[in-house]
Amino acid sequence: MSAVEVLKGHVLLAEPFMMDPNFRRSAVVLCEHDDEGTVGFIMNKPLDIRIEDLISNFPDFETDLYYGGPVSTDTIHYMHNVGDMLDESIKVGRGVYWGGDFEKLKFLIDSRLIKPSNIRFFVGYSGWSPGQLDQELSAGSWMVSDMHSNFLFKSDALSLWERILSGMKDPYSVIAQMPDTATWN
């Protein structure tokens, strides 16, 4: 069992030497964490594709699409800050919601009531079976941070891992300054 308490709404930060290309320097927001397992989305891996290219009949919408994780990469998920407008949304944390009625989402986007700054779309998700994340935490594969809605909706995705780590106490703030291509002699 991990000594670190992990809750829905926390952020997992990949340890700096993680070599798994799916999670290298990733910041994963957790949307579900219970006895049945864990579900989250990588917040800092933008893709070079538009959502309209993947979903037919989707309103014209200038927004980024992100790699959510290696599980079910044939699915689209979304997180937003308009839970009060989107029925069936699941509250993840303060100002952060997951999912909701997809047809209503398209209507709200088409009506310009939801803007790109309100939502992030993900291809696939990150998932852990029961107990798996605790084992990875015990092995030191992840660091845990609190979530802030700005991480999703106002931060530069490519520098997010470093930004969150820099805001943590030492030694994490020092680790955040390590270059991604560090090599040892």
Backbone as CSV, one residue per row, in Angstrom:
resi,resn,N_x,N_y,N_z,CA_x,CA_y,CA_z,C_x,C_y,C_z
1,MET,0.846,-1.184,0.000,0.000,0.000,0.000,0.885,1.238,0.000
2,SER,0.533,2.209,-0.788,1.299,3.442,-0.876,1.074,4.309,0.357
3,ALA,2.121,5.017,0.787,2.005,5.932,1.918,1.389,7.261,1.479
4,VAL,1.305,7.498,0.189,0.764,8.732,-0.362,-0.730,8.553,-0.607
5,GLU,-1.531,9.468,-0.065,-2.968,9.398,-0.306,-3.281,10.041,-1.654
6,VAL,-3.979,9.302,-2.489,-4.358,9.784,-3.807,-5.869,9.841,-3.871
7,LEU,-6.381,10.955,-4.337,-7.820,11.152,-4.425,-8.221,11.614,-5.813
8,LYS,-9.479,11.418,-6.133,-10.044,12.003,-7.344,-9.754,13.495,-7.280
9,GLY,-9.298,14.058,-8.385,-8.985,15.475,-8.413,-7.521,15.795,-8.166
10,HIS,-6.732,14.799,-7.784,-5.292,15.018,-7.649,-4.624,14.925,-9.020
11,VAL,-3.376,15.337,-9.064,-2.565,15.238,-10.275,-1.414,14.285,-9.997
12,LEU,-1.189,13.378,-10.929,-0.006,12.523,-10.884,1.039,13.125,-11.800
13,LEU,2.254,13.257,-11.299,3.369,13.747,-12.104,4.360,12.614,-12.271
14,ALA,4.685,12.288,-13.509,5.642,11.212,-13.765,6.995,11.592,-13.178
15,GLU,7.646,10.630,-12.530,8.979,10.915,-12.018,9.889,11.218,-13.213
16,PRO,10.925,12.038,-13.007,11.702,12.564,-14.135,12.409,11.527,-14.994
17,PHE,12.663,10.349,-14.453,13.394,9.351,-15.231,12.492,8.263,-15.796
18,MET,11.188,8.456,-15.720,10.262,7.480,-16.287,10.508,7.399,-17.798
19,MET,10.727,6.212,-18.279,11.050,6.031,-19.695,9.839,5.635,-20.534
20,ASP,8.740,5.239,-19.910,7.539,4.863,-20.650,7.112,6.045,-21.515
21,PRO,7.148,5.898,-22.852,6.819,7.030,-23.722,5.384,7.530,-23.565
22,ASN,4.487,6.686,-23.059,3.114,7.127,-22.832,3.025,8.151,-21.710
23,PHE,3.933,8.064,-20.742,3.819,8.900,-19.553,5.035,9.771,-19.266
24,ARG,6.035,9.743,-20.112,7.244,10.539,-19.860,6.876,12.002,-19.630
25,ARG,7.270,12.532,-18.476,7.027,13.929,-18.069,5.557,14.329,-18.202
26,SER,4.692,13.421,-17.846,3.266,13.708,-17.969,2.675,14.189,-16.650
27,ALA,1.603,14.961,-16.798,0.789,15.429,-15.671,-0.604,14.867,-15.918
28,VAL,-1.062,13.971,-15.048,-2.317,13.250,-15.228,-3.316,13.684,-14.164
29,VAL,-4.446,14.233,-14.591,-5.507,14.573,-13.643,-6.344,13.312,-13.408
30,LEU,-6.604,13.004,-12.141,-7.379,11.812,-11.797,-8.861,12.165,-11.693
31,CYS,-9.671,11.435,-12.440,-11.117,11.675,-12.452,-11.872,10.652,-11.627
32,GLU,-11.264,9.522,-11.405,-11.888,8.444,-10.654,-10.774,7.673,-9.962
33,HIS,-10.944,7.410,-8.676,-9.970,6.593,-7.950,-10.704,5.927,-6.797
34,ASP,-10.924,4.613,-6.936,-11.641,3.868,-5.907,-11.201,2.411,-5.937
35,ASP,-11.950,1.547,-5.275,-11.594,0.132,-5.195,-11.642,-0.584,-6.542
36,GLU,-12.300,0.022,-7.514,-12.417,-0.600,-8.834,-11.307,-0.168,-9.788
37,GLY,-10.476,0.798,-9.376,-9.370,1.240,-10.211,-9.309,2.756,-10.311
38,THR,-8.523,3.220,-11.268,-8.260,4.650,-11.415,-8.355,5.039,-12.880
39,VAL,-8.959,6.211,-13.123,-9.072,6.768,-14.472,-8.598,8.216,-14.429
40,GLY,-7.808,8.596,-15.412,-7.347,9.977,-15.511,-6.998,10.322,-16.942
41,PHE,-6.562,11.569,-17.125,-6.215,12.060,-18.461,-4.913,12.837,-18.400
42,ILE,-4.016,12.563,-19.346,-2.767,13.306,-19.449,-3.105,14.703,-19.963
43,MET,-2.716,15.717,-19.217,-3.088,17.089,-19.553,-2.082,17.797,-20.449
44,ASN,-0.899,17.220,-20.645,0.159,17.986,-21.299,0.739,17.329,-22.549
45,LYS,-0.100,16.615,-23.282,0.374,16.005,-24.531,-0.585,16.351,-25.677
46,PRO,-0.460,17.576,-26.215,-1.343,17.966,-27.324,-1.058,17.145,-28.578
47,LEU,-2.105,16.927,-29.340,-2.004,16.204,-30.601,-2.147,17.190,-31.760
48,ASP,-1.627,16.827,-32.887,-1.705,17.685,-34.060,-2.883,17.255,-34.942
49,ILE,-4.073,17.327,-34.364,-5.286,16.945,-35.086,-6.445,17.719,-34.460
50,ARG,-7.465,17.956,-35.227,-8.632,18.682,-34.725,-9.750,17.698,-34.400
51,ILE,-10.579,18.086,-33.475,-11.676,17.206,-33.061,-12.641,16.945,-34.202
52,GLU,-12.841,17.935,-35.076,-13.743,17.759,-36.222,-13.244,16.662,-37.164
53,ASP,-11.933,16.406,-37.146,-11.372,15.345,-37.984,-11.723,13.954,-37.455
54,LEU,-12.087,13.870,-36.184,-12.380,12.573,-35.573,-13.869,12.317,-35.373
55,ILE,-14.647,13.396,-35.243,-16.075,13.245,-34.975,-16.855,13.948,-36.073
56,SER,-17.635,13.181,-36.819,-18.443,13.801,-37.870,-19.588,14.591,-37.237
57,ASN,-20.046,15.593,-37.935,-21.138,16.461,-37.475,-20.810,17.199,-36.190
58,PHE,-19.535,17.484,-35.967,-19.153,18.267,-34.795,-19.061,19.729,-35.216
59,PRO,-19.552,20.647,-34.386,-19.491,22.067,-34.758,-18.051,22.523,-34.996
60,ASP,-17.880,23.506,-35.862,-16.561,24.091,-36.096,-16.085,24.704,-34.780
61,PHE,-14.938,24.248,-34.292,-14.503,24.626,-32.954,-12.983,24.601,-32.899
62,GLU,-12.383,25.748,-32.747,-10.921,25.870,-32.715,-10.388,25.503,-31.339
63,THR,-10.103,24.250,-31.132,-9.566,23.808,-29.845,-8.544,22.706,-30.060
64,ASP,-7.681,22.556,-29.076,-6.671,21.506,-29.135,-7.266,20.179,-28.698
65,LEU,-6.668,19.132,-29.181,-7.017,17.771,-28.810,-5.781,17.186,-28.137
66,TYR,-5.971,16.428,-27.069,-4.856,15.911,-26.281,-4.870,14.389,-26.235
67,TYR,-3.677,13.823,-26.062,-3.519,12.391,-25.836,-3.813,12.157,-24.360
68,GLY,-4.942,11.514,-24.066,-5.347,11.290,-22.680,-4.655,10.117,-22.028
69,GLY,-4.185,9.182,-22.848,-3.496,8.017,-22.322,-3.631,6.838,-23.266
70,PRO,-2.944,5.756,-22.927,-2.852,4.622,-23.848,-4.055,3.684,-23.865
71,VAL,-5.058,3.915,-23.002,-6.208,3.017,-22.937,-7.327,3.545,-23.840
72,SER,-7.921,2.662,-24.619,-9.066,2.984,-25.489,-8.825,4.235,-26.328
73,THR,-7.769,4.206,-27.116,-7.438,5.367,-27.940,-8.400,5.558,-29.117
74,ASP,-9.455,4.773,-29.146,-10.509,4.965,-30.145,-11.701,5.696,-29.528
75,THR,-11.495,6.301,-28.348,-12.572,7.029,-27.673,-12.163,8.489,-27.455
76,ILE,-13.167,9.362,-27.350,-12.967,10.785,-27.072,-13.603,11.099,-25.720
77,HIS,-12.890,11.847,-24.903,-13.367,12.262,-23.584,-13.177,13.769,-23.481
78,TYR,-13.846,14.391,-22.516,-13.670,15.831,-22.354,-13.815,16.228,-20.897
79,MET,-13.052,17.250,-20.554,-13.109,17.868,-19.236,-13.399,19.350,-19.464
80,HIS,-14.143,19.944,-18.532,-14.597,21.322,-18.748,-14.824,22.027,-17.421
81,ASN,-15.158,23.308,-17.521,-15.453,24.095,-16.321,-16.879,24.642,-16.341
82,VAL,-17.763,23.983,-17.090,-19.154,24.432,-17.218,-20.121,23.351,-16.742
83,GLY,-19.822,22.737,-15.638,-20.648,21.651,-15.109,-22.082,22.046,-14.842
84,ASP,-22.294,23.314,-14.520,-23.653,23.773,-14.270,-24.474,23.859,-15.552
85,MET,-23.820,23.927,-16.708,-24.531,24.013,-17.988,-24.682,22.658,-18.673
86,LEU,-23.835,21.720,-18.339,-23.774,20.453,-19.063,-24.281,19.309,-18.183
87,ASP,-25.501,18.860,-18.473,-26.116,17.776,-17.712,-25.231,16.529,-17.710
88,GLU,-25.301,15.780,-16.624,-24.604,14.512,-16.440,-23.092,14.652,-16.283
89,SER,-22.604,15.861,-16.054,-21.179,16.066,-15.784,-20.832,15.491,-14.419
90,ILE,-19.616,15.032,-14.281,-19.111,14.519,-13.008,-18.095,15.515,-12.471
91,LYS,-18.342,16.008,-11.263,-17.411,16.959,-10.660,-16.153,16.218,-10.224
92,VAL,-15.007,16.706,-10.691,-13.718,16.116,-10.348,-13.061,16.927,-9.236
93,GLY,-13.227,18.217,-9.291,-12.641,19.127,-8.311,-13.228,20.507,-8.520
94,ARG,-12.725,21.454,-7.786,-13.231,22.825,-7.885,-13.014,23.378,-9.299
95,GLY,-14.111,23.642,-9.994,-14.041,24.199,-11.339,-13.627,23.217,-12.413
96,VAL,-13.666,21.915,-12.121,-13.247,20.893,-13.084,-14.295,19.784,-13.118
97,TYR,-14.812,19.527,-14.328,-15.835,18.502,-14.541,-15.402,17.584,-15.674
98,TRP,-15.978,16.380,-15.639,-15.652,15.365,-16.636,-16.940,14.919,-17.308
99,GLY,-16.917,14.881,-18.640,-18.027,14.339,-19.412,-19.288,15.163,-19.348
100,GLY,-20.386,14.493,-19.639,-21.693,15.124,-19.684,-22.393,14.782,-20.977
101,ASP,-23.616,15.245,-21.111,-24.451,14.966,-22.274,-23.784,15.491,-23.551
102,PHE,-23.389,14.574,-24.433,-22.622,14.938,-25.627,-23.444,15.757,-26.624
103,GLU,-24.703,15.415,-26.800,-25.545,16.179,-27.730,-25.735,17.614,-27.238
104,LYS,-25.924,17.760,-25.936,-26.052,19.112,-25.381,-24.731,19.864,-25.509
105,LEU,-23.620,19.166,-25.327,-22.305,19.784,-25.507,-22.186,20.368,-26.911
106,LYS,-22.541,19.588,-27.923,-22.452,20.082,-29.299,-23.348,21.298,-29.494
107,PHE,-24.556,21.277,-28.918,-25.470,22.409,-29.015,-24.861,23.657,-28.365
108,LEU,-24.289,23.500,-27.173,-23.691,24.632,-26.453,-22.480,25.197,-27.192
109,ILE,-21.706,24.330,-27.830,-20.564,24.789,-28.629,-21.070,25.526,-29.865
110,ASP,-22.040,24.935,-30.550,-22.596,25.564,-31.752,-23.244,26.909,-31.428
111,SER,-23.814,27.045,-30.238,-24.445,28.289,-29.797,-23.422,29.274,-29.220
112,ARG,-22.161,28.874,-29.215,-21.065,29.689,-28.692,-21.190,29.983,-27.192
113,LEU,-21.870,29.099,-26.474,-21.975,29.224,-25.024,-20.816,28.525,-24.321
114,ILE,-20.168,27.605,-25.034,-18.928,26.989,-24.564,-17.837,27.402,-25.537
115,LYS,-16.776,27.948,-24.979,-15.637,28.427,-25.765,-14.463,27.459,-25.595
116,PRO,-13.486,27.523,-26.483,-12.317,26.643,-26.342,-11.633,26.744,-24.974
117,SER,-11.708,27.898,-24.333,-11.072,28.061,-23.021,-11.835,27.348,-21.905
118,ASN,-13.020,26.801,-22.219,-13.838,26.104,-21.221,-13.677,24.593,-21.232
119,ILE,-12.976,24.055,-22.229,-13.024,22.600,-22.405,-11.722,22.067,-22.992
120,ARG,-11.417,20.816,-22.643,-10.303,20.095,-23.259,-10.805,18.725,-23.674
121,PHE,-10.431,18.325,-24.867,-10.795,17.016,-25.409,-9.578,16.095,-25.382
122,PHE,-9.832,14.800,-25.116,-8.766,13.812,-25.006,-9.077,12.580,-25.854
123,VAL,-8.056,12.056,-26.492,-8.137,10.781,-27.184,-7.598,9.738,-26.213
124,GLY,-8.437,8.779,-25.858,-8.035,7.746,-24.909,-7.957,8.278,-23.498
125,TYR,-7.579,7.396,-22.584,-7.438,7.776,-21.185,-6.335,6.960,-20.533
126,SER,-5.984,7.341,-19.332,-5.011,6.611,-18.530,-5.782,5.817,-17.493
127,GLY,-5.477,4.542,-17.359,-6.219,3.702,-16.430,-5.318,2.752,-15.674
128,TRP,-5.703,2.489,-14.438,-4.985,1.559,-13.581,-5.984,0.589,-12.973
129,SER,-5.651,-0.670,-12.916,-6.514,-1.670,-12.288,-6.431,-1.503,-10.765
130,PRO,-7.335,-2.152,-10.011,-7.309,-2.011,-8.556,-5.929,-2.331,-7.973
131,GLY,-5.396,-1.415,-7.173,-4.102,-1.613,-6.521,-2.894,-1.273,-7.378
132,GLN,-3.051,-1.188,-8.681,-1.912,-0.951,-9.568,-1.256,0.408,-9.309
133,LEU,-2.059,1.452,-9.161,-1.490,2.781,-8.933,-0.763,2.827,-7.591
134,ASP,-1.309,2.192,-6.565,-0.627,2.154,-5.269,0.750,1.504,-5.398
135,GLN,0.844,0.438,-6.188,2.137,-0.217,-6.416,3.103,0.722,-7.130
136,GLU,2.617,1.446,-8.129,3.475,2.369,-8.872,3.918,3.535,-7.992
137,LEU,3.031,3.998,-7.110,3.403,5.066,-6.175,4.468,4.578,-5.199
138,SER,4.312,3.346,-4.690,5.291,2.772,-3.771,6.651,2.598,-4.442
139,ALA,6.635,2.350,-5.740,7.880,2.174,-6.486,8.513,3.523,-6.854
140,GLY,7.816,4.614,-6.577,8.368,5.942,-6.866,8.157,6.411,-8.287
141,SER,7.221,5.801,-9.007,6.988,6.184,-10.401,6.243,7.500,-10.553
142,TRP,5.525,7.910,-9.500,4.681,9.104,-9.574,4.864,9.981,-8.349
143,MET,4.670,11.272,-8.551,4.575,12.247,-7.475,3.141,12.769,-7.513
144,VAL,2.609,13.191,-6.374,1.208,13.612,-6.289,1.133,15.092,-5.939
145,SER,0.252,15.790,-6.639,0.038,17.214,-6.392,-1.459,17.495,-6.360
146,ASP,-1.818,18.613,-5.765,-3.199,19.066,-5.831,-3.490,19.568,-7.235
147,MET,-4.749,19.515,-7.617,-5.199,19.974,-8.929,-5.709,21.399,-8.806
148,HIS,-5.481,22.173,-9.830,-6.052,23.513,-9.943,-6.643,23.616,-11.345
149,SER,-7.826,24.204,-11.459,-8.481,24.284,-12.773,-7.628,25.010,-13.805
150,ASN,-6.760,25.909,-13.375,-5.880,26.600,-14.327,-4.949,25.639,-15.060
151,PHE,-4.624,24.514,-14.425,-3.772,23.534,-15.097,-4.396,23.093,-16.414
152,LEU,-5.696,22.928,-16.428,-6.400,22.492,-17.637,-6.727,23.634,-18.582
153,PHE,-7.192,24.744,-18.034,-7.824,25.752,-18.873,-7.001,27.001,-19.141
154,LYS,-5.916,27.212,-18.414,-5.159,28.451,-18.618,-3.654,28.255,-18.729
155,SER,-3.155,27.062,-18.527,-1.710,26.831,-18.539,-1.231,26.339,-19.891
156,ASP,0.006,26.654,-20.182,0.653,26.117,-21.369,0.894,24.630,-21.141
157,ALA,0.287,23.800,-21.972,0.358,22.355,-21.775,1.787,21.826,-21.818
158,LEU,2.601,22.346,-22.704,3.941,21.801,-22.872,4.866,22.068,-21.683
159,SER,4.573,23.085,-20.889,5.410,23.360,-19.717,4.693,23.003,-18.409
160,LEU,3.562,22.325,-18.488,2.752,22.048,-17.307,3.460,21.171,-16.282
161,TRP,4.107,20.112,-16.712,4.812,19.212,-15.791,5.820,20.004,-14.965
162,GLU,6.644,20.812,-15.642,7.646,21.613,-14.948,6.992,22.644,-14.026
163,ARG,5.907,23.273,-14.487,5.243,24.311,-13.698,4.691,23.745,-12.390
164,ILE,4.008,22.601,-12.471,3.443,22.015,-11.254,4.554,21.584,-10.306
165,LEU,5.567,20.945,-10.836,6.685,20.486,-10.011,7.415,21.660,-9.369
166,SER,7.571,22.753,-10.089,8.243,23.934,-9.554,7.491,24.521,-8.364
167,GLY,6.179,24.364,-8.360,5.371,24.887,-7.266,5.381,24.020,-6.018
168,MET,5.976,22.845,-6.122,6.053,21.951,-4.966,7.328,22.259,-4.182
169,LYS,7.391,21.797,-2.956,8.569,22.034,-2.110,9.751,21.207,-2.606
170,ASP,10.959,21.598,-2.158,12.148,20.833,-2.501,11.950,19.389,-2.053
171,PRO,12.454,18.389,-2.729,13.367,18.479,-3.853,12.675,18.624,-5.210
172,TYR,11.333,18.635,-5.223,10.610,18.656,-6.487,10.894,19.903,-7.312
173,SER,10.997,21.053,-6.663,11.242,22.278,-7.412,12.598,22.228,-8.109
174,VAL,13.555,21.521,-7.523,14.867,21.356,-8.144,14.763,20.380,-9.318
175,ILE,14.030,19.302,-9.110,13.851,18.296,-10.164,13.200,18.911,-11.398
176,ALA,12.275,19.835,-11.194,11.558,20.461,-12.307,12.493,21.194,-13.247
177,GLN,13.640,21.605,-12.752,14.573,22.365,-13.575,15.509,21.476,-14.388
178,MET,15.433,20.172,-14.179,16.287,19.250,-14.939,15.845,19.225,-16.392
179,PRO,16.769,19.297,-17.332,16.380,19.227,-18.738,15.821,17.863,-19.094
180,ASP,14.934,17.838,-20.061,14.299,16.588,-20.478,15.301,15.613,-21.085
181,THR,16.370,16.131,-21.638,17.330,15.284,-22.320,18.583,15.036,-21.485
182,ALA,18.429,15.077,-20.180,19.586,14.864,-19.302,20.191,13.483,-19.542
183,THR,21.498,13.457,-19.674,22.207,12.184,-19.811,23.309,12.153,-18.770
184,TRP,23.669,10.957,-18.369,24.688,10.798,-17.336,25.940,10.230,-17.962
185,ASN,27.086,10.707,-17.494,28.374,10.208,-17.989,28.846,9.069,-17.129
